[in-house]
Amino acid sequence: MEEFTNLFHGFAVTLQPFNIMVMVIGIVLGILIGVLPGLGGANGVAILLPLTFSMSPTSAIIMLTCIYWGALFGGAITSILFNIPGEPWSVATTFDGHPMAQQGKAGEALTAAFTSSFIGALFAVIMITLVAPLVASFALRFGPAEKFAVYFLAFCSFVGLSKEPPFKTIASMMIGFALAAVGLDAITGQLRLTFGFTELLNGFDFLIAVIGLFGIGEILLTMEEGLNFRGGKAKIDLKVVLRTWMSLPRYWMTSLRSCIIGCWMGITPAGATPASFMSYGIAKRVSKNGRNFGKGEIEGVVAPETAAHAAGTAALLPMLSLGVPGSPTAAVLLGGLLIWGLQPGPMLFVEQKEFVWGLIASMYLGNLVGLIIVLTCVPVLAAILRIPFSIIAPIILVLCAIGAYTVNNNVFDVIMMMVFGVLGYVMKKCNYPLAPLVLALVLGKMAEESFRQSLLSSQGNLGVFFSNGLVSSIMVLGLIALFWSVIQEGYTRLRARPA
């Protein structure tokens, strides 16, 4: 009951007029940040952090977290309308969101994405409110071996649970691992695969690769298909939103599963990007409409968006309770707390109750306000599809180039974006999936670091990955996912065998 009393007190703090104003401003700024490819929630929060120095810590953190919520919502917009992920975790949304937009269902796709995002975040906030102490103690058990096990599970899920040919999935993933290895070795400091280019010392930036693979690759494919200069259909009204809401309850199991995956990945912390990929892969395997995934299936939008928002929200829990950021954006917010003289950790809940519960209350209200704002803008956003391709394509190219340049303020990144665009075009023409490449690129370096740290601590003994119940369970789940199709086929044969 004490937690609920504190929460109501937090709502009283959050509902102050000034805090509501900064909440709305933060969400609008976050949506703009999410729409611009290459900027990202963490960069956006970092850039706008100085705006909050004159505010009270509670108002400042409300504004910054609302920028984060807005970026989470905004990342889905360009993913669905133009097949350009505004955020890394929006890549999986492109798989079915963009085909839906091409079929004249942009309103349904956007409504499903925004509503699923709200549900995922709400689930995570309720979880934070109820089980913060228990989850915090569980997160302390995750060392390098446990983190590698989580990444291993994500990779195996993609190979074993995907309906793509395993050879093509593995080949695409290997390209991603090779690209992730470029740059300085994080353990030894040696150069790898830089070929004398100083610009490659930090490796390939994930956002530049994604902008090229999806944005430029899509434009090249569209140009090859005959330069269709006509605009798409974008009939959007309140009926579309209500009709989509009526259809979403049938996917309650997908939403619940995605919420659990997202919260787990956000706390451990693996992050929103692997959560969205894993949730999409499992939904594709389990759903009775799995064969339609990638062709414009609304369930393929619900799964990744729910998981990404649940993970993004849950990542704030270890930051508040342990002082361990669960995502890049949480790390920036952690820096903000330290600037305001607040020390994250278990004592924060005791010494700064007003701040902590005001922040948690703002999560409830911020997500609700964010949902209202983005749904209100659905007709405007979907109407963008009416603009002819001959006009929108150059604008997209310019935005992609600006997004690639602003990552490191480097022209070399713009060139690499075009190179990745050609790679994406070739892979699509050869029917090789892009998702495994993206997954390996974003998680490859982190998985390698966790793997090598585990071996260093165990003096090269691979048994470290089965050294306790937690890491053993995750590794076994990964192996089951990897060989799931073989297990399923064997089970089917056993059942078909006459008694």
WOKA-V849001 format. One record per residue. N is the residue number from 1. PSI is psi in radians with two decimals (* if undefined). NEAR is the number of other C-alpha atoms within 12 Angstrom. D_LAST is the distance of its C-alpha to the last C-alpha in whole Angstrom. Layout:
{{N,PSI,NEAR,D_LAST} {N,PSI,NEAR,D_LAST}}
This chain:
{{1,-0.53,9,58} {2,-0.68,12,60} {3,-0.70,24,58} {4,-0.64,16,59} {5,-0.78,17,62} {6,-0.65,26,63} {7,-0.76,31,61} {8,-0.65,24,63} {9,-0.65,24,66} {10,-0.66,32,64} {11,-0.64,30,64} {12,-0.64,23,68} {13,-0.79,30,69} {14,-0.57,35,67} {15,0.10,25,68} {16,2.46,20,71} {17,-0.75,14,73} {18,-0.72,19,73} {19,-0.63,33,70} {20,-0.70,31,68} {21,-0.83,22,71} {22,-0.47,33,69} {23,-0.85,41,66} {24,-0.78,34,66} {25,-0.76,31,68} {26,-0.74,40,65} {27,-0.76,42,63} {28,-0.79,33,65} {29,-0.69,35,65} {30,-0.70,43,62} {31,-0.76,40,61} {32,-0.71,32,63} {33,-0.73,38,62} {34,-0.56,40,58} {35,-0.62,40,59} {36,1.97,40,61} {37,2.35,50,59} {38,-0.36,43,60} {39,-1.03,40,62} {40,2.68,42,59} {41,-0.78,47,59} {42,-0.79,36,60} {43,-0.73,32,63} {44,-0.79,41,64} {45,-0.71,41,64} {46,-0.74,28,66} {47,-0.68,22,68} {48,-0.02,28,69} {49,-0.72,33,69} {50,-0.41,21,73} {51,-0.38,21,73} {52,-0.04,28,72} {53,-0.49,21,75} {54,-0.07,13,77} {55,2.94,20,75} {56,2.69,25,74} {57,-0.68,30,70} {58,-0.84,39,68} {59,-0.68,38,70} {60,-0.81,38,69} {61,-0.54,48,65} {62,-0.78,49,65} {63,-0.76,45,66} {64,-0.73,50,64} {65,-0.58,53,61} {66,-0.56,49,61} {67,-0.72,45,62} {68,-0.84,51,59} {69,-0.76,57,57} {70,-0.70,50,59} {71,-0.65,49,58} {72,-0.75,58,54} {73,-0.81,60,55} {74,-0.49,50,57} {75,-0.45,48,54} {76,-0.37,56,52} {77,-0.98,51,55} {78,-0.48,46,55} {79,-0.77,45,52} {80,-0.78,52,51} {81,-0.66,49,54} {82,0.05,47,55} {83,0.48,43,52} {84,1.88,48,54} {85,2.08,49,53} {86,-0.43,48,56} {87,2.71,51,54} {88,-0.67,52,51} {89,-0.10,51,49} {90,-0.01,56,49} {91,-0.81,51,48} {92,-0.46,52,44} {93,-0.47,57,46} {94,-0.48,53,47} {95,-0.70,44,43} {96,-0.42,43,43} {97,-0.79,48,47} {98,-0.75,45,49} {99,-0.63,31,46} {100,-0.72,40,47} {101,-0.68,42,51} {102,-0.46,29,51} {103,0.16,23,49} {104,0.29,28,52} {105,0.62,36,50} {106,-0.69,47,52} {107,-0.78,46,53} {108,-0.76,47,49} {109,-0.81,50,48} {110,-0.75,50,51} {111,-0.77,48,51} {112,-0.72,49,47} {113,-0.83,53,48} {114,-0.73,52,51} {115,-0.72,41,49} {116,-0.66,45,46} {117,-0.76,50,49} {118,-0.76,42,51} {119,-0.78,41,47} {120,-0.79,51,46} {121,-0.71,49,50} {122,-0.75,39,50} {123,-0.78,37,47} {124,-0.67,43,48} {125,-0.72,39,52} {126,-0.72,26,50} {127,-0.76,33,48} {128,-0.72,39,51} {129,-0.71,37,53} {130,-0.69,21,51} {131,0.50,22,49} {132,-0.87,32,52} {133,-0.72,23,53} {134,-0.78,20,49} {135,-0.65,31,48} {136,-0.73,34,51} {137,-0.58,19,50} {138,-0.70,22,47} {139,-0.47,33,48} {140,-0.34,22,50} {141,-0.11,20,47} {142,1.88,31,47} {143,-2.94,26,48} {144,-0.71,30,48} {145,-0.74,39,44} {146,-0.68,36,43} {147,-0.75,39,45} {148,-0.67,37,43} {149,-0.67,40,40} {150,-0.79,43,40} {151,-0.72,41,41} {152,-0.73,40,38} {153,-0.72,40,36} {154,-0.78,46,38} {155,-0.81,45,38} {156,-0.63,37,34} {157,-0.68,41,33} {158,-0.66,49,35} {159,-0.84,42,33} {160,-0.54,35,30} {161,-0.11,38,30} {162,2.63,39,32} {163,-0.01,28,31} {164,2.67,28,34} {165,2.28,19,33} {166,-0.66,26,33} {167,-0.80,19,35} {168,-0.64,25,38} {169,-0.80,33,37} {170,-0.72,29,38} {171,-0.77,24,41} {172,-0.71,34,43} {173,-0.65,32,42} {174,-0.67,25,44} {175,-0.73,30,47} {176,-0.72,34,47} {177,-0.70,28,47} {178,-0.75,26,50} {179,-0.61,31,52} {180,-0.38,37,51} {181,-0.19,33,53} {182,2.41,31,56} {183,-2.78,28,59} {184,2.32,22,60} {185,2.13,23,57} {186,-0.40,23,57} {187,-0.82,20,57} {188,-0.32,12,59} {189,0.12,11,62} {190,2.69,15,61} {191,2.49,21,61} {192,2.17,25,58} {193,0.57,22,58} {194,-0.36,22,61} {195,0.61,13,63} {196,-0.02,12,66} {197,1.99,16,66} {198,-0.43,18,67} {199,-0.31,24,66} {200,0.14,26,62} {201,-0.60,23,63} {202,0.14,26,61} {203,-2.99,34,58} {204,2.22,42,57} {205,2.33,37,57} {206,-0.76,42,54} {207,-0.62,43,56} {208,-0.74,47,58} {209,-0.77,47,54} {210,-0.76,48,53} {211,-0.75,53,56} {212,-0.89,43,56} {213,-0.77,41,52} {214,-0.89,52,52} {215,-1.04,49,55} {216,-0.70,43,57} {217,-0.71,36,54} {218,-0.71,41,53} {219,-0.73,34,57} {220,-0.73,28,57} {221,-0.75,26,54} {222,-0.68,25,55} {223,-0.70,18,58} {224,-0.56,13,56} {225,0.11,12,55} {226,0.26,13,58} {227,1.14,19,60} {228,1.80,19,59} {229,-0.03,18,63} {230,2.66,17,62} {231,2.81,23,61} {232,3.02,27,57} {233,2.43,23,57} {234,1.04,29,57} {235,1.89,25,57} {236,2.33,32,57} {237,-3.08,24,58} {238,-0.55,18,57} {239,-0.66,15,55} {240,-0.78,26,53} {241,-0.82,31,53} {242,-0.69,18,52} {243,-0.68,19,49} {244,-0.73,31,48} {245,-0.63,27,48} {246,-0.53,17,46} {247,-0.36,20,43} {248,-0.61,29,43} {249,-0.44,19,41} {250,-0.28,16,38} {251,0.51,29,38} {252,-0.63,23,38} {253,-0.71,21,35} {254,-0.75,37,36} {255,-0.78,43,40} {256,-0.79,29,39} {257,-0.73,32,36} {258,-0.63,46,39} {259,-0.78,45,42} {260,-0.78,32,40} {261,-0.80,46,39} {262,-0.81,49,43} {263,-0.75,47,44} {264,-0.80,43,42} {265,-0.51,45,44} {266,-0.59,49,47} {267,-0.58,47,48} {268,-0.54,42,46} {269,2.13,46,48} {270,-0.59,44,46} {271,2.97,43,48} {272,-0.57,52,47} {273,-0.95,47,47} {274,-0.53,53,43} {275,-0.76,53,42} {276,-0.71,52,43} {277,-0.81,54,41} {278,-0.76,52,38} {279,-0.73,51,38} {280,-0.79,51,38} {281,-0.75,45,35} {282,-0.73,38,33} {283,-0.70,44,34} {284,-0.64,37,33} {285,-0.67,31,30} {286,-0.60,24,29} {287,2.54,28,30} {288,-0.30,15,29} {289,0.37,18,32} {290,-0.56,25,32} {291,-0.38,20,32} {292,-0.10,21,36} {293,2.40,35,37} {294,-0.12,31,40} {295,0.04,23,41} {296,0.73,30,43} {297,2.19,34,40} {298,-0.52,47,42} {299,-0.49,49,39} {300,-0.22,51,40} {301,-0.69,54,43} {302,-0.82,55,42} {303,-0.97,56,40} {304,-0.62,54,43} {305,-0.71,61,46} {306,-0.81,56,44} {307,-0.73,55,43} {308,-0.76,59,46} {309,-0.62,58,49} {310,-0.75,51,47} {311,-0.77,53,47} {312,-0.65,60,51} {313,-0.77,54,52} {314,-0.44,51,50} {315,-0.34,48,51} {316,-0.34,52,55} {317,-0.95,52,53} {318,-0.47,41,53} {319,-0.78,43,57} {320,-0.75,44,58} {321,-0.44,36,57} {322,-0.29,29,57} {323,0.31,31,59} {324,1.88,32,56} {325,2.36,35,56} {326,0.04,36,52} {327,2.87,35,54} {328,-0.70,30,57} {329,-0.69,39,58} {330,-0.59,39,58} {331,-0.71,28,60} {332,-0.73,32,62} {333,-0.63,47,62} {334,-0.75,37,63} {335,-0.68,28,66} {336,-0.75,35,67} {337,-0.74,36,67} {338,-0.64,21,68} {339,-0.64,21,71} {340,0.11,24,72} {341,0.33,15,72} {342,2.31,28,69} {343,1.85,27,66} {344,2.57,34,63} {345,-3.14,28,61} {346,-0.59,25,60} {347,-0.29,17,64} {348,-0.63,23,64} {349,-0.36,29,62} {350,-0.80,18,65} {351,-0.47,15,68} {352,0.97,25,67} {353,-0.75,28,66} {354,-0.74,29,67} {355,-0.88,35,66} {356,-0.85,43,63} {357,-0.43,36,62} {358,-0.69,39,64} {359,-0.80,46,62} {360,-0.72,46,59} {361,-0.65,42,60} {362,-0.44,48,61} {363,-0.74,48,58} {364,-0.94,38,57} {365,-0.68,34,60} {366,-0.73,46,60} {367,-0.66,43,56} {368,-0.82,31,57} {369,-0.70,29,60} {370,-0.76,41,59} {371,-0.77,37,56} {372,-0.77,23,59} {373,-0.85,32,61} {374,-0.63,42,58} {375,-0.61,36,57} {376,-0.56,21,61} {377,-0.06,27,61} {378,-0.83,38,58} {379,-0.70,28,60} {380,-0.78,23,62} {381,-0.80,34,60} {382,-0.49,38,58} {383,-0.29,26,61} {384,-0.52,32,61} {385,-0.31,37,59} {386,-0.31,26,61} {387,2.27,24,64} {388,2.61,19,63} {389,-0.56,25,62} {390,-0.43,21,65} {391,-0.77,19,66} {392,-0.55,24,63} {393,-0.85,32,62} {394,-0.62,19,66} {395,-0.75,20,66} {396,-0.76,32,62} {397,-0.74,31,63} {398,-0.77,21,66} {399,-0.70,29,64} {400,-0.77,44,62} {401,-0.73,34,65} {402,-0.78,26,66} {403,-0.74,39,63} {404,-0.70,39,62} {405,-0.69,28,66} {406,-0.25,25,66} {407,-0.86,30,63} {408,0.15,24,66} {409,0.87,17,69} {410,2.20,21,68} {411,-0.52,19,69} {412,-0.62,23,66} {413,-0.60,34,63} {414,-0.71,34,64} {415,-0.77,24,64} {416,-0.57,31,61} {417,-0.75,40,59} {418,-0.67,32,60} {419,-0.79,25,58} {420,-0.56,37,55} {421,-0.76,33,56} {422,-0.72,26,55} {423,-0.76,33,52} {424,-0.71,35,51} {425,-0.82,29,52} {426,-0.76,22,50} {427,-0.67,27,47} {428,-0.67,24,47} {429,-0.59,19,47} {430,0.10,13,45} {431,0.64,18,42} {432,2.30,25,42} {433,2.44,37,41} {434,-0.45,44,44} {435,-0.80,49,43} {436,-0.62,42,41} {437,-0.80,39,45} {438,-0.75,45,46} {439,-0.81,48,44} {440,-0.62,39,45} {441,-0.71,38,48} {442,-0.55,41,49} {443,-0.22,39,47} {444,-0.86,34,47} {445,-0.72,32,50} {446,-0.69,32,49} {447,-0.72,33,46} {448,-0.76,29,48} {449,-0.79,25,51} {450,-0.70,30,48} {451,-0.83,31,46} {452,-0.63,27,49} {453,-0.67,27,51} {454,-0.77,30,48} {455,-0.63,21,48} {456,-0.72,17,52} {457,-0.48,18,51} {458,0.13,18,49} {459,0.74,12,51} {460,0.14,14,48} {461,2.01,17,45} {462,-0.24,18,42} {463,-0.21,17,41} {464,-0.43,29,43} {465,0.01,34,40} {466,0.53,21,38} {467,-0.27,20,41} {468,2.99,18,40} {469,-0.66,17,38} {470,-0.94,24,39} {471,-0.60,29,39} {472,-0.76,25,36} {473,-0.77,21,34} {474,-0.74,29,35} {475,-0.73,32,35} {476,-0.71,23,31} {477,-0.68,24,31} {478,-0.77,29,32} {479,-0.68,27,30} {480,-0.75,25,27} {481,-0.69,29,29} {482,-0.75,27,30} {483,0.39,23,26} {484,-0.74,27,25} {485,-0.66,25,24} {486,-0.76,18,22} {487,-0.76,17,20} {488,-0.73,18,19} {489,-0.73,13,18} {490,-0.69,14,16} {491,-0.70,13,14} {492,-0.72,12,14} {493,-0.69,12,12} {494,-0.71,12,10} {495,-0.58,11,9} {496,-0.29,10,9} {497,2.31,9,6} {498,2.50,6,4} {499,*,5,0}}
